[in-house]
Amino acid sequence: MLEIERKYLIESVDWKSEIIQSVTNIKQAYLFEDQDKSVRIRVRSNQAFLTIKMGKGVTRNEFEYLIPVNDAEEMIEKAALLCLEKDRYVIHHKGCDWEIDVFKGKYQGLVLAEIELANENDEIELPSWIGEEVTNDPAYLNVNLFKGL
């Protein structure tokens, strides 16, 4: 499966008036990470996922599997992993769903917007609250934020 995603910094708090889905708490940790590959455990509310990502840039291979929450929590505990934590909001803007991640802990104050596309060349109308695109900046990859914990 391919994930085609673009990522942006947020310029203002105006996005908050457009929220269509209540907050989802996410905590994630990485069992393995290399230059262009990672294996992630994510607990999202009452569900958990094991995700394998390969590649870099706008389009990457992504394989995601639903796993029991207890298994995810146990893997995190047994491997003594720190967790990247964030709240996620969903906004529907001009026919597109945007995911807004508000980071907690060490990254408090970092807010990123992501949009998944069907094609790398899809035209999108950016909301007024969108700032600089950081899709190709490795500093904003979750795996690299995790490494900085």
Backbone as CSV, one residue per row, in Angstrom:
resi,resn,N_x,N_y,N_z,CA_x,CA_y,CA_z,C_x,C_y,C_z
1,MET,0.846,-1.186,0.000,0.000,0.000,0.000,0.884,1.239,0.000
2,LEU,0.469,2.258,-0.710,1.206,3.510,-0.758,0.519,4.573,0.091
3,GLU,1.332,5.344,0.771,0.858,6.515,1.488,1.400,7.728,0.745
4,ILE,0.508,8.574,0.280,0.902,9.811,-0.396,0.418,10.943,0.499
5,GLU,1.371,11.629,1.115,1.022,12.575,2.174,1.891,13.825,2.070
6,ARG,1.273,14.954,2.330,2.009,16.209,2.419,1.826,16.751,3.827
7,LYS,2.852,17.432,4.320,2.863,17.898,5.705,3.246,19.374,5.746
8,TYR,2.546,20.123,6.628,2.730,21.571,6.721,2.786,22.023,8.173
9,LEU,3.500,23.118,8.397,3.416,23.812,9.676,2.116,24.612,9.675
10,ILE,1.654,24.958,10.861,0.434,25.755,11.022,0.834,27.191,11.343
11,GLU,0.190,28.146,10.677,0.507,29.566,10.856,-0.344,30.260,11.911
12,SER,-1.567,29.769,12.135,-2.455,30.426,13.092,-3.357,29.386,13.746
13,VAL,-4.115,29.811,14.738,-5.037,28.902,15.432,-6.425,28.892,14.779
14,ASP,-6.564,29.522,13.624,-7.866,29.583,12.944,-8.418,28.203,12.597
15,TRP,-7.566,27.197,12.501,-8.008,25.839,12.185,-8.975,25.311,13.232
16,LYS,-8.868,25.795,14.451,-9.697,25.271,15.549,-11.195,25.483,15.300
17,SER,-11.548,26.489,14.540,-12.965,26.742,14.273,-13.534,25.784,13.230
18,GLU,-12.678,24.985,12.589,-13.125,24.081,11.528,-13.122,22.605,11.943
19,ILE,-12.885,22.296,13.192,-12.792,20.902,13.648,-14.112,20.179,13.412
20,ILE,-14.044,18.987,12.778,-15.252,18.187,12.553,-15.238,16.899,13.376
21,GLN,-14.098,16.541,13.914,-14.011,15.313,14.698,-13.351,15.635,16.022
22,SER,-13.889,15.078,17.087,-13.310,15.349,18.395,-11.892,14.802,18.455
23,VAL,-11.177,15.243,19.441,-9.772,14.900,19.590,-9.559,13.390,19.757
24,THR,-8.501,12.908,19.144,-8.058,11.530,19.315,-6.674,11.588,19.930
25,ASN,-6.489,10.899,21.048,-5.182,10.845,21.684,-4.362,9.743,21.031
26,ILE,-3.135,10.082,20.688,-2.247,9.121,20.030,-0.943,9.057,20.803
27,LYS,-0.478,7.824,21.001,0.873,7.652,21.506,1.523,6.608,20.623
28,GLN,2.770,6.891,20.257,3.435,5.980,19.350,4.898,5.844,19.717
29,ALA,5.421,4.664,19.400,6.820,4.350,19.651,7.335,3.547,18.468
30,TYR,8.629,3.526,18.327,9.245,2.835,17.198,10.094,1.676,17.694
31,LEU,9.793,0.484,17.162,10.576,-0.708,17.477,11.854,-0.744,16.653
32,PHE,11.779,-0.170,15.465,12.915,-0.171,14.559,12.829,1.072,13.694
33,GLU,13.964,1.698,13.471,14.018,2.815,12.547,15.393,2.824,11.903
34,ASP,15.376,3.049,10.617,16.586,3.157,9.822,16.363,4.334,8.884
35,GLN,17.298,4.625,8.038,17.217,5.810,7.198,15.891,5.922,6.442
36,ASP,15.427,4.850,5.818,14.202,4.913,5.018,13.174,3.868,5.413
37,LYS,13.295,3.297,6.619,12.384,2.239,7.050,12.089,2.415,8.538
38,SER,10.871,2.028,8.922,10.547,2.041,10.352,9.420,1.063,10.641
39,VAL,9.394,0.612,11.896,8.303,-0.215,12.410,7.779,0.503,13.645
40,ARG,6.506,0.882,13.579,5.906,1.715,14.611,4.766,0.984,15.309
41,ILE,4.645,1.254,16.600,3.478,0.838,17.384,2.705,2.116,17.687
42,ARG,1.425,2.116,17.376,0.600,3.298,17.663,-0.645,2.877,18.421
43,VAL,-0.893,3.549,19.528,-2.140,3.367,20.276,-2.944,4.633,20.046
44,ARG,-4.130,4.422,19.475,-5.002,5.543,19.103,-6.353,5.300,19.752
45,SER,-6.611,6.018,20.846,-7.824,5.810,21.637,-7.910,4.343,22.047
46,ASN,-8.913,3.608,21.556,-9.081,2.219,21.997,-8.633,1.214,20.932
47,GLN,-7.768,1.639,20.009,-7.242,0.748,18.981,-5.720,0.863,18.951
48,ALA,-5.078,-0.189,18.430,-3.622,-0.158,18.292,-3.238,-0.734,16.935
49,PHE,-2.113,-0.250,16.426,-1.656,-0.634,15.100,-0.159,-0.871,15.103
50,LEU,0.255,-1.821,14.293,1.659,-2.036,13.983,1.821,-1.578,12.542
51,THR,2.727,-0.633,12.305,2.866,-0.030,10.985,4.307,-0.127,10.522
52,ILE,4.468,-0.553,9.278,5.778,-0.620,8.644,5.773,0.416,7.528
53,LYS,6.762,1.324,7.550,6.879,2.350,6.513,8.241,2.207,5.840
54,MET,8.226,2.365,4.513,9.465,2.289,3.741,9.459,3.380,2.684
55,GLY,10.598,4.049,2.530,10.726,5.094,1.532,10.807,6.455,2.182
56,LYS,10.896,7.479,1.335,10.939,8.849,1.844,10.271,9.770,0.845
57,GLY,9.971,10.970,1.288,9.318,11.938,0.419,7.809,11.874,0.528
58,VAL,7.139,12.353,-0.501,5.680,12.445,-0.515,5.037,11.057,-0.551
59,THR,5.610,10.134,-1.314,5.037,8.797,-1.468,5.927,7.759,-0.804
60,ARG,5.323,6.988,0.112,6.054,5.924,0.802,5.178,4.678,0.868
61,ASN,5.821,3.529,0.968,5.084,2.287,1.205,4.690,2.246,2.667
62,GLU,3.443,1.858,2.924,2.948,1.766,4.299,2.082,0.521,4.415
63,PHE,2.393,-0.288,5.427,1.621,-1.487,5.729,1.190,-1.363,7.184
64,GLU,-0.123,-1.364,7.423,-0.635,-1.123,8.768,-1.549,-2.266,9.184
65,TYR,-1.336,-2.759,10.406,-2.078,-3.911,10.908,-2.670,-3.600,12.276
66,LEU,-3.949,-3.878,12.422,-4.624,-3.722,13.697,-4.128,-4.807,14.652
67,ILE,-3.747,-4.421,15.861,-3.296,-5.376,16.878,-4.029,-5.071,18.182
68,PRO,-4.100,-6.036,19.093,-4.747,-5.758,20.379,-4.017,-4.657,21.160
69,VAL,-4.770,-3.772,21.785,-4.192,-2.671,22.555,-3.271,-3.215,23.645
70,ASN,-3.690,-4.293,24.311,-2.843,-4.871,25.365,-1.491,-5.313,24.824
71,ASP,-1.477,-5.880,23.617,-0.212,-6.291,22.995,0.666,-5.073,22.716
72,ALA,0.067,-4.017,22.196,0.825,-2.805,21.900,1.431,-2.223,23.170
73,GLU,0.624,-2.123,24.214,1.116,-1.589,25.492,2.242,-2.461,26.052
74,GLU,2.088,-3.776,25.933,3.112,-4.689,26.449,4.416,-4.564,25.654
75,MET,4.311,-4.430,24.314,5.525,-4.258,23.502,6.264,-2.986,23.899
76,ILE,5.520,-1.913,24.099,6.127,-0.640,24.496,6.820,-0.792,25.849
77,GLU,6.135,-1.457,26.775,6.698,-1.645,28.123,7.911,-2.563,28.096
78,LYS,7.801,-3.714,27.453,8.897,-4.700,27.441,10.142,-4.147,26.751
79,ALA,9.951,-3.337,25.721,11.087,-2.752,25.014,11.557,-1.456,25.672
80,ALA,10.884,-1.036,26.745,11.215,0.188,27.481,11.312,1.395,26.533
81,LEU,10.283,1.552,25.705,10.268,2.610,24.702,9.630,3.892,25.232
82,LEU,10.214,5.011,24.895,9.565,6.286,25.129,8.470,6.430,24.082
83,CYS,7.489,7.274,24.348,6.387,7.459,23.400,6.279,8.910,22.968
84,LEU,6.061,9.084,21.680,5.722,10.375,21.115,4.217,10.511,21.303
85,GLU,3.786,11.613,21.922,2.357,11.769,22.197,1.816,13.034,21.545
86,LYS,0.578,12.901,21.037,-0.061,14.029,20.365,-1.564,13.847,20.385
87,ASP,-2.253,14.958,20.195,-3.697,14.950,19.992,-3.933,15.216,18.519
88,ARG,-4.872,14.460,17.924,-5.169,14.628,16.500,-6.597,15.104,16.328
89,TYR,-6.747,16.096,15.473,-8.043,16.643,15.109,-8.219,16.471,13.599
90,VAL,-9.447,16.331,13.143,-9.730,16.222,11.716,-10.549,17.436,11.290
91,ILE,-10.150,18.010,10.159,-10.817,19.178,9.593,-11.142,18.874,8.141
92,HIS,-12.360,19.184,7.729,-12.749,19.032,6.327,-12.724,20.420,5.697
93,HIS,-11.857,20.581,4.688,-11.700,21.896,4.064,-11.656,21.739,2.547
94,LYS,-12.614,22.367,1.843,-12.660,22.371,0.371,-12.558,20.959,-0.208
95,GLY,-13.318,20.021,0.371,-13.373,18.665,-0.151,-12.249,17.753,0.306
96,CYS,-11.391,18.228,1.182,-10.261,17.416,1.662,-10.288,17.306,3.180
97,ASP,-9.871,16.156,3.681,-9.721,15.973,5.122,-8.271,16.234,5.522
98,TRP,-8.102,17.113,6.475,-6.796,17.455,7.020,-6.705,16.866,8.427
99,GLU,-5.570,16.303,8.777,-5.309,15.848,10.137,-4.344,16.837,10.774
100,ILE,-4.749,17.354,11.917,-3.937,18.328,12.647,-3.400,17.632,13.892
101,ASP,-2.082,17.562,14.004,-1.442,16.936,15.151,-0.864,18.010,16.068
102,VAL,-1.335,17.998,17.318,-0.868,18.920,18.348,-0.025,18.088,19.308
103,PHE,1.270,18.323,19.287,2.202,17.494,20.044,2.238,17.870,21.514
104,LYS,2.584,16.872,22.334,2.662,17.043,23.781,4.108,16.815,24.247
105,GLY,4.331,17.023,25.546,5.636,16.729,26.118,6.729,17.614,25.563
106,LYS,7.845,17.006,25.208,9.006,17.740,24.709,8.662,18.619,23.508
107,TYR,7.704,18.198,22.698,7.353,18.940,21.484,6.113,19.807,21.644
108,GLN,5.750,20.095,22.899,4.623,20.999,23.172,4.797,22.269,22.360
109,GLY,3.759,22.679,21.649,3.815,23.877,20.823,3.967,23.571,19.340
110,LEU,4.406,22.347,19.007,4.514,21.958,17.601,3.147,21.495,17.117
111,VAL,2.678,22.085,16.029,1.398,21.721,15.438,1.637,21.519,13.945
112,LEU,1.287,20.326,13.451,1.484,19.990,12.044,0.163,19.600,11.406
113,ALA,0.017,19.941,10.136,-1.156,19.546,9.358,-0.701,18.575,8.281
114,GLU,-1.462,17.493,8.125,-1.153,16.505,7.099,-2.386,16.284,6.241
115,ILE,-2.127,16.015,4.971,-3.207,15.671,4.060,-2.745,14.487,3.229
116,GLU,-3.612,13.467,3.146,-3.315,12.305,2.314,-3.954,12.512,0.955
117,LEU,-3.211,12.161,-0.077,-3.639,12.376,-1.451,-3.752,11.057,-2.196
118,ALA,-4.501,11.059,-3.280,-4.612,9.880,-4.138,-3.444,9.820,-5.118
119,ASN,-2.878,11.007,-5.419,-1.814,11.102,-6.405,-0.866,12.221,-5.978
120,GLU,0.426,12.048,-6.183,1.399,13.078,-5.808,1.118,14.418,-6.447
121,ASN,0.524,14.410,-7.638,0.294,15.642,-8.383,-1.087,16.248,-8.156
122,ASP,-1.850,15.707,-7.203,-3.168,16.269,-6.916,-3.050,17.744,-6.539
123,GLU,-3.939,18.548,-7.087,-4.009,19.966,-6.736,-4.835,20.095,-5.462
124,ILE,-4.334,20.845,-4.504,-5.097,21.086,-3.280,-5.132,22.585,-3.012
125,GLU,-6.261,23.017,-2.462,-6.373,24.413,-2.061,-6.009,24.486,-0.585
126,LEU,-4.949,25.196,-0.290,-4.470,25.277,1.090,-5.344,26.216,1.908
127,PRO,-5.712,25.781,3.111,-6.454,26.674,4.011,-5.580,27.874,4.403
128,SER,-6.205,28.935,4.849,-5.480,30.162,5.203,-4.529,29.970,6.382
129,TRP,-4.789,28.965,7.210,-3.966,28.750,8.404,-2.742,27.885,8.137
130,ILE,-2.571,27.420,6.911,-1.421,26.589,6.551,-0.193,27.471,6.350
131,GLY,0.934,26.990,6.869,2.205,27.698,6.702,3.128,26.932,5.769
132,GLU,4.383,26.909,6.125,5.434,26.305,5.303,5.226,24.795,5.120
133,GLU,5.444,24.313,3.908,5.408,22.870,3.677,6.707,22.252,4.184
134,VAL,6.579,21.157,4.944,7.749,20.483,5.517,7.775,18.993,5.148
135,THR,7.058,18.636,4.087,6.979,17.241,3.658,8.356,16.616,3.495
136,ASN,9.264,17.325,2.885,10.590,16.761,2.593,11.650,17.132,3.621
137,ASP,11.232,17.712,4.739,12.169,18.050,5.812,12.163,16.918,6.841
138,PRO,13.243,16.133,6.901,13.257,14.977,7.802,13.082,15.338,9.281
139,ALA,13.318,16.570,9.650,13.153,16.983,11.053,11.713,16.816,11.529
140,TYR,10.745,16.833,10.590,9.337,16.761,10.967,8.729,15.375,10.792
141,LEU,9.535,14.395,10.447,9.032,13.019,10.422,8.825,12.553,11.857
142,ASN,7.730,11.874,12.122,7.460,11.390,13.475,8.609,10.530,13.999
143,VAL,9.193,9.710,13.138,10.285,8.851,13.580,11.467,9.683,14.066
144,ASN,11.749,10.804,13.422,12.850,11.648,13.864,12.501,12.438,15.111
145,LEU,11.246,12.841,15.244,10.812,13.467,16.501,10.969,12.470,17.643
146,PHE,10.591,11.216,17.386,10.732,10.155,18.387,12.188,10.007,18.819
147,LYS,13.098,10.025,17.856,14.529,9.879,18.180,15.021,10.982,19.094
148,GLY,14.355,12.160,19.025,14.764,13.289,19.852,14.214,13.276,21.271
149,LEU,13.396,12.273,21.597,12.822,12.214,22.956,13.887,11.924,24.003
